[in-house]
Amino acid sequence: MPDAWFALGVRENTENSVAAALVARGFEAWHPTHRVTKLTEVPLFPGCVFARMREHDRRAVLTTPGVHSILGGASGAEPVRDESIRSLRILVAA
């Protein structure tokens, strides 16, 4: 499977540090935020970071401090469609 986006379950309030740790390990990571005051941004999805990875990268991602799961459906981890990530990026930028 080529690189795909996955939603990761992380400890709340660790989204920034988890995303930074994933980037340090060579992954593309993103956690959308929204501004609640002029100086404060909070996660759009608390306890969630999106990471672009390949299926064989699961172990490296799951051993990143703060990551507790790869989210999905009843059949296990499922990729997030690229169109969904693009739409979220547009929503956050607006």
TORMI-754489 format. One record per residue: residue number from 1; residue in one letter; x, y, z of N, C-alpha, C in turn. Coordinates in Angstrom, 2 decimals. Each point is the difference from the previous one (the first is absolute). Layout:
N
(node NUM, 'A', (X, Y, Z), (X, Y, Z), (X, Y, Z))
...
***
This chain:
94
(node 1, 'M', (0.84, -1.17, 0.00), (-0.84, 1.17, 0.00), (0.89, 1.24, 0.00))
(node 2, 'P', (-0.32, 1.00, -0.82), (0.78, 1.25, 0.02), (-0.29, 0.77, 1.28))
(node 3, 'D', (0.72, 1.09, 0.20), (-0.25, 0.84, 1.17), (-1.47, 0.39, 0.04))
(node 4, 'A', (-0.58, -0.06, 1.18), (-1.38, 0.40, 0.21), (-0.10, 0.70, 1.35))
(node 5, 'W', (-1.00, 0.84, 0.15), (-0.24, 0.68, 1.26), (-0.76, -0.94, 0.93))
(node 6, 'F', (0.39, -0.01, 1.27), (-0.71, -0.75, 1.03), (-0.23, 0.94, 1.17))
(node 7, 'A', (-1.12, -0.18, 0.68), (-0.27, 0.73, 1.23), (0.55, -0.80, 1.17))
(node 8, 'L', (0.77, 0.66, 0.84), (0.62, -0.66, 1.14), (-0.67, 0.48, 1.29))
(node 9, 'G', (-0.30, -0.93, 0.87), (-0.47, 0.36, 1.32), (1.21, 0.32, 0.87))
(node 10, 'V', (-0.01, 1.18, 0.61), (1.12, 0.42, 0.85), (-0.56, 0.53, 1.32))
(node 11, 'R', (0.87, 0.07, 1.01), (-0.42, 0.60, 1.26), (-0.35, 1.46, -0.25))
(node 12, 'E', (-1.14, 0.44, 0.55), (-0.39, 1.41, -0.17), (1.06, 0.91, 0.58))
(node 13, 'N', (0.13, 1.15, -0.59), (0.99, 1.01, 0.37), (1.43, -0.38, -0.37))
(node 14, 'T', (0.16, -1.08, -0.79), (1.34, -0.36, -0.49), (0.07, 0.09, -1.52))
(node 15, 'E', (-1.04, 0.55, -0.62), (-0.05, 0.03, -1.46), (1.23, 0.66, -0.62))
(node 16, 'N', (0.43, 1.14, 0.54), (1.18, 0.70, -0.54), (1.25, -0.85, 0.11))
(node 17, 'S', (0.24, -0.55, 1.18), (1.23, -0.77, 0.19), (-0.02, -1.31, -0.78))
(node 18, 'V', (-1.17, -0.63, -0.14), (-0.09, -1.23, -0.80), (0.28, 0.31, -1.46))
(node 19, 'A', (-0.62, 1.07, -0.51), (0.24, 0.37, -1.40), (1.48, 0.29, -0.23))
(node 20, 'A', (0.64, 0.71, 0.93), (1.43, 0.31, -0.14), (0.83, -1.27, 0.04))
(node 21, 'A', (-0.35, -0.94, 0.86), (0.74, -1.26, 0.08), (-0.16, -0.82, -1.28))
(node 22, 'L', (-1.19, 0.01, -0.57), (-0.22, -0.72, -1.26), (0.82, 0.62, -1.13))
(node 23, 'V', (0.02, 1.33, -0.06), (0.79, 0.69, -1.02), (1.48, -0.34, 0.19))
(node 24, 'A', (0.46, -0.03, 1.24), (1.40, -0.35, 0.27), (0.32, -1.41, -0.46))
(node 25, 'R', (-1.00, -0.88, -0.02), (0.20, -1.38, -0.47), (-0.19, -0.12, -1.52))
(node 26, 'G', (-0.25, 1.13, -0.68), (-0.08, -0.01, -1.46), (-1.40, -0.10, -0.57))
(node 27, 'F', (-1.02, 0.13, 0.84), (-1.37, -0.07, -0.49), (-0.56, 1.40, -0.20))
(node 28, 'E', (-0.97, 0.12, -0.89), (-0.76, 1.23, -0.12), (-1.12, -0.09, 1.02))
(node 29, 'A', (-0.12, 1.00, 0.85), (-1.02, -0.02, 1.05), (-0.71, 1.35, 0.04))
(node 30, 'W', (-1.27, -0.02, 0.40), (-0.79, 1.21, 0.05), (-1.08, -0.16, 1.04))
(node 31, 'H', (-0.21, 1.01, 0.79), (-1.12, 0.02, 0.92), (-0.69, 1.35, -0.14))
(node 32, 'P', (-1.19, -0.01, -0.60), (-0.70, 1.26, -0.24), (-0.40, 0.68, 1.31))
(node 33, 'T', (0.12, 1.31, 0.00), (-0.39, 0.79, 1.17), (-0.94, 1.11, -0.45))
(node 34, 'H', (-0.66, 0.59, 0.98), (-0.81, 1.18, -0.29), (0.23, 1.01, 1.11))
(node 35, 'R', (-0.10, 1.26, -0.37), (0.26, 1.09, 0.93), (-1.27, 0.27, 0.81))
(node 36, 'V', (0.15, 0.00, 1.33), (-1.15, 0.30, 0.87), (0.09, 1.41, 0.57))
(node 37, 'T', (1.19, 0.53, 0.10), (0.20, 1.41, 0.35), (1.12, 0.51, -0.89))
(node 38, 'K', (0.29, 1.26, 0.13), (1.05, 0.59, -0.84), (1.34, -0.69, 0.20))
(node 39, 'L', (0.24, -0.55, 1.19), (1.29, -0.61, 0.31), (-0.04, -1.51, 0.21))
(node 40, 'T', (-1.17, -0.60, -0.05), (-0.11, -1.41, 0.36), (-0.54, -0.84, -1.15))
(node 41, 'E', (0.73, -1.06, -0.33), (-0.47, -1.00, -0.96), (-0.17, -1.31, 0.74))
(node 42, 'V', (-1.05, -0.73, -0.34), (-0.24, -1.30, 0.61), (-0.21, -1.03, -1.11))
(node 43, 'P', (0.23, -1.28, 0.31), (-0.18, -1.04, -1.02), (-1.45, -0.05, -0.49))
(node 44, 'L', (-0.16, -0.13, -1.29), (-1.33, -0.19, -0.58), (-0.54, -1.37, 0.40))
(node 45, 'F', (0.89, -0.98, 0.08), (-0.35, -1.36, 0.44), (0.92, -0.37, 1.17))
(node 46, 'P', (-0.41, 0.32, 1.24), (0.86, -0.33, 1.14), (0.33, -1.49, 0.03))
(node 47, 'G', (1.26, -0.30, 0.27), (0.42, -1.39, 0.07), (0.21, -0.66, -1.35))
(node 48, 'C', (0.15, 0.82, -1.05), (0.19, -0.56, -1.34), (1.09, 0.76, -0.75))
(node 49, 'V', (0.87, -0.76, -0.65), (1.01, 0.54, -0.90), (-0.09, -0.82, -1.28))
(node 50, 'F', (0.10, 0.65, -1.14), (0.02, -0.70, -1.27), (1.44, -0.21, -0.43))
(node 51, 'A', (0.30, -1.19, -0.50), (1.35, -0.31, -0.46), (-0.07, -0.72, -1.33))
(node 52, 'R', (0.90, 0.38, -0.91), (0.09, -0.69, -1.29), (1.05, -1.08, 0.16))
(node 53, 'M', (-0.39, -1.23, -0.30), (0.92, -1.13, 0.19), (-0.39, -1.15, -0.92))
(node 54, 'R', (0.87, -0.98, -0.03), (-0.28, -1.25, -0.71), (-0.39, -1.05, 1.02))
(node 55, 'E', (-0.67, -1.02, -0.45), (-0.46, -1.06, 0.89), (1.15, -0.59, 0.82))
(node 56, 'H', (1.18, -0.17, -0.62), (1.11, -0.61, 0.73), (0.63, 0.95, 1.03))
(node 57, 'D', (-0.46, 1.26, 0.07), (0.51, 0.95, 0.98), (-0.79, -0.02, 1.31))
(node 58, 'R', (-0.98, -0.88, 0.11), (-0.89, -0.03, 1.17), (0.79, -0.05, 1.31))
(node 59, 'R', (0.97, -0.88, 0.08), (0.75, -0.17, 1.25), (0.73, 1.27, 0.39))
(node 60, 'A', (0.66, 0.62, -0.97), (0.74, 1.24, 0.28), (-0.94, 1.10, 0.48))
(node 61, 'V', (-1.19, 0.06, -0.57), (-0.97, 1.01, 0.41), (-0.54, -0.32, 1.39))
(node 62, 'L', (-0.37, -1.26, 0.22), (-0.59, -0.38, 1.29), (0.99, 0.07, 1.16))
(node 63, 'T', (1.29, -0.02, -0.28), (0.99, 0.11, 1.08), (0.43, 1.46, 0.23))
(node 64, 'T', (-0.62, 0.93, -0.71), (0.27, 1.41, 0.23), (-0.64, 0.40, 1.33))
(node 65, 'P', (0.74, 0.64, 0.89), (-0.58, 0.39, 1.29), (-1.28, 0.84, -0.18))
(node 66, 'G', (-1.04, -0.39, 0.71), (-1.28, 0.70, -0.05), (-1.03, -0.65, -0.90))
(node 67, 'V', (0.44, -0.81, -0.97), (-0.93, -0.67, -0.91), (-0.49, -1.28, 0.67))
(node 68, 'H', (-1.33, -0.17, 0.05), (-0.52, -1.25, 0.58), (-0.74, -0.86, -1.00))
(node 69, 'S', (-0.36, 0.54, -1.17), (-0.70, -0.85, -0.97), (-0.04, 0.67, -1.37))
(node 70, 'I', (-0.26, -0.83, -1.00), (-0.33, 0.49, -1.33), (-1.49, -0.21, -0.14))
(node 71, 'L', (-0.72, 1.08, -0.25), (-1.46, -0.05, 0.00), (-0.53, -0.59, -1.30))
(node 72, 'G', (-1.20, -0.52, 0.06), (-0.64, -0.58, -1.19), (-1.40, -0.46, 0.31))
(node 73, 'G', (-0.44, -0.95, -0.76), (-1.34, -0.53, 0.16), (0.01, -1.36, 0.66))
(node 74, 'A', (-1.08, -0.72, -0.17), (-0.15, -1.32, 0.61), (1.06, -0.98, -0.50))
(node 75, 'S', (0.50, 0.22, -1.21), (0.98, -0.93, -0.57), (1.44, 0.41, 0.31))
(node 76, 'G', (0.18, 1.00, 0.86), (1.34, 0.42, 0.37), (0.37, 1.35, -0.59))
(node 77, 'A', (1.30, 0.27, -0.03), (0.49, 1.29, -0.50), (-0.40, 0.19, -1.46))
(node 78, 'E', (-0.53, 1.18, -0.29), (-0.40, 0.33, -1.36), (0.59, 1.35, -0.37))
(node 79, 'P', (0.50, 0.13, -1.22), (0.55, 1.29, -0.40), (-1.09, 1.06, -0.12))
(node 80, 'V', (0.42, 1.25, 0.21), (-0.87, 1.16, -0.21), (0.21, 0.45, -1.44))
(node 81, 'R', (-1.06, 0.22, -0.72), (0.13, 0.39, -1.41), (0.74, 1.34, -0.12))
(node 82, 'D', (0.85, 0.09, -1.02), (0.74, 1.24, -0.25), (-0.95, 1.18, -0.16))
(node 83, 'E', (-1.16, -0.24, -0.61), (-0.99, 1.07, -0.20), (-0.49, 0.53, 1.34))
(node 84, 'S', (-0.13, -0.88, 0.98), (-0.45, 0.42, 1.33), (1.05, 0.88, 0.67))
(node 85, 'I', (1.27, -0.36, -0.14), (1.07, 0.82, 0.57), (0.04, 1.36, -0.69))
(node 86, 'R', (-0.12, 0.00, -1.34), (-0.01, 1.28, -0.73), (-1.16, 0.87, 0.47))
(node 87, 'S', (-1.18, -0.59, 0.15), (-1.17, 0.76, 0.46), (0.22, 0.56, 1.39))
(node 88, 'L', (0.58, -0.79, 0.89), (0.29, 0.49, 1.35), (0.99, 1.15, -0.02))
(node 89, 'R', (1.02, -0.11, -0.85), (0.99, 1.08, -0.10), (-0.66, 1.30, -0.49))
(node 90, 'I', (-0.92, -0.12, -0.95), (-0.72, 1.19, -0.50), (-0.87, 0.58, 1.11))
(node 91, 'L', (-0.70, -0.86, 0.73), (-0.86, 0.45, 1.09), (0.82, 0.72, 1.07))
(node 92, 'V', (1.12, -0.56, 0.38), (0.83, 0.61, 1.05), (0.58, 1.33, -0.48))
(node 93, 'A', (0.35, 0.09, -1.27), (0.60, 1.24, -0.53), (-1.03, 1.13, -0.13))
(node 94, 'A', (-1.28, -0.36, -0.07), (-1.04, 1.03, -0.20), (-0.28, 0.80, 1.26))
***
